[in-house]
Amino acid sequence: MNRSTKTLHMAVTASSLLLAVGASGFLTAPRTAREFQLQAESPQFWNLVDHNAKLSVVGTGFGFTEGPVWDQAGFLYVSDETINKIFRLHPDGKKEEVIALGDPDGNTFDRQHRLIDCASVLRAIIEVTPDGKYKILADRYDGKKLNSPNDVVVGPDNALYFTDPTLDLVAGEKQEIPFQGVYRLDAEGNLQLLTKDLTQPNGLAFSPDGKHFYVDDSKQRNIRVYDVAADGTLTDGRIFGEEPGGKGDGVPDGMKVDKNGNVFVTGPKGIWVWDPGGNHLGTILMPEQPANLNWGDKEYRTLYITATTSVYRLEMKTQGYVPYLEP
């Protein structure tokens, strides 16, 4: 998410999205605020979420939340791009600082359960170590500094795939790579450019069978899908879906997939849900603009959603596809 959009979302939140959380932990909001709604475009939407599903608040009081990752120990890792820290967020709302880091963004675990972060200010993909420090895994392509890595996912080949737009390029710093790319980083540290045909690549995900790769473009407001070769090469890039919206409504950003290949993409006013064929099944309208989401809880049937100043929880009927848990 770019800095101007973050600023707009925080201003809107401060002026009109004053949220009240009751004793039950569920969200209530004044009539002037955006409200949680389940908006179906197809009957198939109700196969994924119950008509009566309730949105609850896990934690609030953040600056701008991003990069949720569920740890099986029973908590979330969450980036705060404004406070410049990564936290552990517990179900009771307790926050524990993990590391102070300039503008942390998307996160994932790799297959070794290392926490991987897109560190915008460092212009790098890093490993956050258990002692609260970090190790740079990649910060240059072809000898030039990366732009501002935004989101990262584990591929079916165990490599890390990440987007590198200029959305969070540090003010006053020079863009050295003359495009905004999508990359593959293997275990030996080799960095491979996969595509540079997106304007501002952001969220990304693999289909459960590993044959398709999705990446959205925040500037073009669309989602692309590619075929994936055994070596990670992408071919036949094409438009999968469009997420149009008005100024301040939000843009395509974080993305996750369920076990059946349905694609969940944050976008204008909430989370847009797509079937594997690119049909828009419905939208989860959110009280605060979401930037990212991930699956969690014991069976990974819960969406944890980072949305501006808060982190929300929504139980689903469907089960999430979590790449770093795959054998």
Secondary structure, DSSP 8 states (H G I E B T S, - for coil): --HHHHHHHHHHHHHH---EE-TTSBEE--TTS---EEEESSGGGGGTS-TT--EEEEE---SSEEEEEEETTTEEEEEETTTTEEEEE-TTS-EEEEEE-SSEEEEEE-TT--EEEEETTTTEEEEE-TTS-EEEEE-EETTEE------EEE-TTS-EEEEE-STT--TT----SSS-EEEEE-TT--EEEEE---SSEEEEEE-TTSSEEEEEETTTTEEEEEEE-TTS-EEEEEEEEE----TTS--S--EEEBTT--EEEEETTEEEEE-TTS-EEEEEE-SS-EEEEEEETTTT-EEEEEETTEEEEEE-SS-B--GGG--
